[in-house]
Amino acid sequence: MSAVSTVEARAPWSAVLPAGALLTITDLHGNQAVDFLVYDAHDAAVRYSAPDTLQALGNVFLTTGSVLLSNEHTPLMTVVGDTCGRHDTIGGACSKESNTLRYGHHTWSQHACVDNFLAEAARYGLGKRDLVSNVNWYMNVPVEEDGTLGIVDGISAPGLEVVLRAETDVLVLVSNCPQINNPCNGFEPTPVRMTVTPPEQAGPGASEGEREGEPAHLPAPPPAPAARP
């Protein structure tokens, strides 16, 4: 049976997913950025790498068929479905520091994605040194011919989905972005839905690493993945 969770506006979420499981992220109200990090569940030093991923894609946007690669150039997850069209992985995660720099010192007390990542990462024994450049599902960051970029109005809509398949056992961290100073969330953060489908329900060929008949492993509380010193 699939596990369905509603992640409230501004809130974090995480899960340990087995190889072959599917994660569906649904934008319930439209134009809600979902900041996302993924790690090897058995070795957190192997984690999402934007440079490796973009170099392999030859593109700065993620969509169906995009493989999220690790810093060891190994596949962590693959986008197997996308009704939005494109997603960002160069805009980064908002933080108190970046908000202050971009929008003024009056924003210092505002909650940010880095706060969510740190709070959720701590459950697995991870800290600030383990945060890397992240994916921003549904965030629209066009890149101009001269290399300039900016966060602009989103292209998502209510009910659009992105579906990812775990290519190995992975730890996923999510921040349902709380940003209110730019249009990444339409200036009003809203809930999203996370649906985890276990490997045995994901269909044949869900992953090269899938073991037929093995149940999804979603521990609560989840064990901390090993991190290299």
N, C-alpha and C positions, 0 to 999 in steps of 0.2 A: 504494500500500500504506500502511495506517495505521502510524504510529509509536507504539509502546507503551513507556512508561517506568514503572517502579515507583519512587516517591519514598519513601525510607526514613523512619522516624519521626524527627522533628526536623529534617529536611533541607529545603533550598531546591530550586527548579526554575524554569526559564524557557524560553520559546520565542518566536520571531517567527513569527506565523501570517499567511498571506495571506487576503485577503477571500474568504469562502465556505468556509473551512476550519471543521471542527468540533473542539471540544475536549471530551472526555468525562472527567469527574473521578469516579472510582469509590472509594467508601468501602469498603475491603476488609474491615475488621473491625468497623465500626460506631462511631458517635459520635466520629469524628475530625474536628476542625475544620481547614479548609484556608483559610488567609489568602491573599488574592488581590488583585493590582493589575493594571490594564491601561492601556496608553498607545498613542497613535497611533505606529506604527512609524517614521514619517517625521518626526515632530515630537513629542518627548517632553513638550513643554509642554502638549500636548493630552492630558489624562489623565482617568481615571475621576473622576467627581464624585458623591459620595453625595447632596449637596443637590439637584443637578439631577435625578438619578435618582429620588429619593423624591418630589420635587415632581411630576414627570411621572406617577409611578405612583399617587400618592395613597395610599400604603401604605408601611409600614416594613419589610416582608418581601419577599424576592425569590423568584420561582417561575417556572413555565412562562409565557412571554410577556413577562416583564420585560426591558426594554431597558436596558443599562448605558450611560448617557450620559456624555459628557465635560463638562469645564468650559466648553466652547463649545456645549453642548447638542446635540452631534452623536452619533449612535449608534456605539458601539465594538463591542459584542457583544450578542447576544440569547440569553436562555435558551429553548432550543427543546425541552428535555426535562428532566423532574425527577421522580424516583421517591421523593424524600424529602418534599417538600411545602412547605417554606419554609426560607429562609436569611437570615442576619443581615447588615446593613451599617451598624450603629451601635455595635457593641461594641468596635470598634477592634482594634489589634494589640498583643499583649503586648510589653513592653520591660523592661529591667532596672530602669528608673526606676519604671514602674507596678507591677511586681512588688514592689519595695521598699516603695512606698507602701501597697499593699494587704495584703501578706502578711508584711512584716518584712524587716529588713536581712540576715537569713540567706539570702535568696533572690538576693542581688546577683550571685552567680557563675553563676546558672542561665541557660542559653541561652534566647533569646526570639525572637519572630517579627521584630522590628525588626532583630536581628542577621542573620537570614536574608535579609531584604529588602535590607539594605545590601550584604551580600556578593554577592548575585546582581545587584543594580542596578549595582555597580561594573564588571561585565563589559560594560556598555553605556554607560559614561561618566556614569552617574547617581549622585547622592549623597543625603544626608539631606534636603536641601531639596526633592527630587523625590518624597518619600514623602507620600502623602495618606491620608485615611480610606479604609479598604479594605473589601472584601467578606469575610465569613466563611462559606464554604460549610459546611453541616451544623451550624453552631453555633446553639444555641437560646437566644435572648435575648428572652423575652416582655416586653411592655410593658403595665403595668397602666393602669387608667383614670385614675389620678392622675399618670401620666407616669413613675413609677418603673420601673426595669428591673433585670435581673440575669442573670448567666450561670448557667443551670441544666442539669439532666440533658438530654442530647441526645435527639432523636426519630429519629435515623438508625439504620440497621441494616446488617449486612454485605451488600455487593453493591449497595447503592443508588447511583444515578448522577445527576449533573446534566450536561446537554449544552449547550454554548454555541456559537453560530455567530458567526464574525468578520464584522462588517459593513464593515470596512475592514482594511487591513493593520495588525496590532496586535502590540505587545510585551506578553507576559504574564509577570508575576512571581508566584511562589507560595512560601509558607512552610508546610510541613506542620507545624502548630503544635506546639511542644514543651512547652506549658504543663502543669504537674503540680500546680498549687495551686488549681485550680477544676475543675468537672466537664465543661468543654468537650471534653475528650478522654477522659472516664471515668477521669481521673487516671493514664492509661497510654497515651502517644502510640503510634500504630501506623502502618504504611505505607498509602499510597494509590496508585492507578494513574491515570496520565495517558495518554489516547489521542488522538492527533492524526490526524484524517481529512482528507486533502487535498481541495480543492474538487471535483476531477473525480470523486471517489468519494462526495461528500456528497449527491448527488442533485440533480435540477432545482430551481432557485429557491433554492439554498443561500444566495445573497446577491445583492443588487442590484449589488454591485460585482464579482461573480465573472466572470472571463473564461474562457469554455469552453475546456477542453483545456489550460489553463496549469497546470503542475505546482506542487505545494506548495513553498514556499521556506522551508526550515528550516536556515539557515546554521550552520556549526560551525567556528570560533566565530562568533557572529552579529555583524554590524556594529553600531556604536553609533548609535542614532537621534539626529538632530540635536536639540539643546536650545537654546531661546532664552536669550540672556544675561539 
